[in-house]
Amino acid sequence: MMPLTWVSRIASRLSRRPPRPRGSRGTGYDFERVAEEFLTGTGYRILERNFRTHTGEIDFIGEEKGTLCFIEVKGRGSDLFGSPAEAVTPEKQRRIFRAAEAYMLRRRGARARCRFDVVTIEDSENESSVSLIRDAFQGPIARRIRR
């Protein structure tokens, strides 16, 4: 490995920013960076990134106007496999619900208002677009809390 590569790895670790993964994970990492900039630009406060439990993973946990938001990021380089929003399947939603429930029990208690948002990124050769779907789907946690 060249010395410059070592220097950049050390610098990225010192800045507390994980190094960019290779391959398709690196693409997901890039999408999450774009989504993070977009979310902070629209008034979200990011509380956690890549919250993981044995039951699921949440890309971002943020807060907007007093509401706790569990945010999934989906990106596509083409529409060959459908839109990014279509990739948030019922099974993916169940995993997000379980991880959100674990977060609520561990960190916030069960009384916070919450919702589930999706950030979609469509990145083609000609243009890129980022959009936010607030309250994209309902989960057992949100229903229980809103009563």
C-alpha positions in Angstrom: 0.0 0.0 0.0 1.3 3.5 -0.8 2.1 5.9 2.0 -0.6 8.3 0.8 -3.3 5.6 1.4 -2.1 5.2 4.9 -2.2 8.9 5.6 -5.8 9.2 4.3 -6.9 6.2 6.4 -5.4 7.7 9.5 -6.9 11.1 8.7 -10.3 9.6 8.2 -10.1 7.8 11.5 -9.0 10.9 13.4 -11.9 12.8 12.0 -14.2 10.1 13.4 -15.5 9.5 9.9 -15.4 5.8 8.9 -13.6 5.0 5.7 -15.7 4.6 2.6 -16.5 0.9 2.1 -15.7 -0.7 -1.3 -18.2 -1.9 -3.9 -22.0 -1.7 -3.4 -21.6 -0.9 0.3 -19.6 2.2 -0.8 -22.5 3.2 -3.0 -24.9 2.9 0.0 -22.5 4.9 2.1 -22.5 7.7 -0.6 -26.3 7.7 -0.6 -26.4 8.0 3.1 -24.0 11.0 3.0 -26.2 12.8 0.5 -29.3 12.0 2.6 -27.6 13.3 5.7 -26.8 16.6 4.1 -30.4 16.8 2.7 -31.9 16.1 6.1 -29.9 18.6 8.0 -30.6 21.1 5.4 -34.4 20.6 5.9 -34.3 21.0 9.6 -33.7 17.5 11.0 -31.3 17.0 13.9 -29.5 13.7 13.4 -29.3 11.7 16.7 -27.8 8.4 15.5 -26.5 6.9 12.3 -26.8 3.2 11.4 -28.5 2.0 14.6 -28.3 -1.8 14.6 -29.9 -4.5 16.7 -30.1 -8.2 16.1 -33.6 -7.6 14.6 -32.9 -4.8 12.1 -31.1 -1.6 11.2 -32.1 2.0 10.9 -30.1 4.3 8.7 -30.8 7.6 10.6 -32.6 8.4 13.8 -33.4 12.1 13.9 -35.7 14.7 15.4 -37.8 17.2 13.6 -40.0 19.7 15.5 -40.2 17.5 18.6 -41.0 14.3 16.6 -38.6 11.3 16.7 -38.0 10.2 13.1 -36.7 6.8 12.0 -35.3 7.3 8.5 -34.6 4.8 5.9 -32.4 5.8 2.9 -32.9 4.1 -0.5 -31.1 5.0 -3.6 -31.0 3.7 -7.2 -28.6 4.3 -10.1 -31.4 3.4 -12.6 -35.0 2.4 -12.6 -34.2 -1.1 -13.8 -35.1 -2.6 -10.5 -38.0 -0.1 -9.7 -38.0 3.1 -7.7 -36.2 3.5 -4.4 -39.5 3.9 -2.5 -40.6 0.5 -3.8 -37.6 -1.1 -2.2 -39.0 -0.4 1.3 -40.9 -3.7 1.3 -43.2 -4.9 4.1 -40.4 -7.1 5.4 -38.0 -4.2 5.5 -40.6 -2.1 7.3 -41.0 -4.9 10.0 -37.2 -4.9 10.6 -37.3 -1.1 10.9 -40.2 -1.4 13.4 -38.3 -3.9 15.5 -35.2 -1.8 15.6 -37.2 1.3 16.4 -38.9 -0.4 19.2 -35.5 -1.5 20.6 -34.3 2.1 20.3 -37.3 3.4 22.1 -36.9 1.0 25.0 -33.2 1.6 25.4 -32.9 5.3 24.8 -36.1 7.2 24.9 -38.8 5.4 26.7 -42.1 4.5 25.0 -43.8 7.9 25.2 -42.1 9.9 22.5 -44.0 10.8 19.3 -42.4 9.1 16.3 -42.8 8.5 12.6 -41.1 6.6 9.9 -39.6 8.6 7.0 -37.9 7.5 3.7 -35.3 9.5 1.8 -35.2 8.4 -1.9 -32.2 9.2 -4.1 -32.3 8.6 -7.8 -28.9 9.0 -9.3 -28.7 8.7 -13.1 -26.0 9.9 -15.5 -28.0 12.9 -16.5 -29.3 14.1 -13.1 -29.8 13.3 -9.4 -32.8 13.9 -7.3 -33.4 13.6 -3.6 -36.8 13.5 -2.0 -38.3 13.0 1.4 -41.4 11.0 2.2 -42.5 12.0 5.7 -44.6 9.5 7.5 -44.0 7.0 4.7 -45.5 4.0 6.6 -47.2 3.2 9.8 -45.9 0.8 12.4 -47.2 -0.7 15.6 -45.1 1.8 17.6 -46.5 4.9 15.8 -50.1 3.6 16.1 -49.7 2.8 19.8 -48.3 6.2 20.6 -50.7 8.3 18.5 -53.8 6.9 20.3 
